[in-house]
Amino acid sequence: MHPLRHPRNVVVIGIGFIAAAAVYAFGAEPLGYDVEWSGVTMLGALGVAMSLMAYVLIAGSSNE
């Protein structure tokens, strides 16, 4: 059995940050702002890191 009942919840956490990066990347120019690509990259990396950390924390916790 998989250690998580719903592993898709971990993916949702990561997709939230990646979606924020996409909104920032594609929404900045129409609003008249310059896109800071390092910020987009870091938000994407944060999404990956948050989903991995959520998986590790949930998988390592007790099933009580």
C-alpha positions in Angstrom: 0.0 0.0 0.0 1.2 3.5 -0.8 2.2 5.5 2.3 -0.2 8.3 1.3 -3.9 7.8 0.8 -4.1 10.5 -1.8 -0.7 11.2 -3.3 -2.3 13.7 -5.7 -2.6 16.1 -2.8 1.2 16.5 -2.8 1.1 17.2 -6.5 -1.5 19.9 -6.0 0.8 21.7 -3.6 3.6 21.9 -6.2 1.3 22.8 -9.0 0.0 25.8 -7.0 3.4 27.4 -7.0 4.2 26.5 -10.6 0.8 28.0 -11.6 1.7 31.2 -9.7 5.0 31.3 -11.7 3.1 30.9 -15.0 0.6 33.7 -14.0 3.5 35.9 -13.1 5.4 35.1 -16.4 2.4 35.6 -18.7 0.5 38.2 -16.8 3.3 40.7 -16.2 3.7 42.1 -19.7 0.0 42.8 -20.4 -0.2 44.6 -17.1 2.8 46.8 -18.0 5.5 45.2 -15.8 8.8 43.7 -16.8 9.1 40.0 -16.3 11.8 39.0 -13.8 12.8 35.6 -15.2 14.8 34.7 -12.1 11.6 35.1 -10.1 9.7 32.8 -12.4 12.5 30.2 -12.2 12.6 30.4 -8.4 8.8 30.0 -8.1 9.0 26.9 -10.3 11.8 25.5 -8.2 9.9 26.3 -5.1 7.0 24.3 -6.4 9.1 21.3 -7.0 10.8 21.6 -3.6 7.5 22.1 -1.7 5.9 19.0 -3.3 9.0 16.9 -2.5 9.0 18.2 1.1 5.3 17.6 1.5 5.7 14.0 0.3 8.6 13.4 2.7 6.8 14.9 5.7 3.6 13.0 5.0 5.3 9.7 4.2 7.5 9.9 7.3 4.6 10.6 9.7 2.9 8.0 11.7 -0.4 6.5 10.4 -2.2 7.1 13.7 
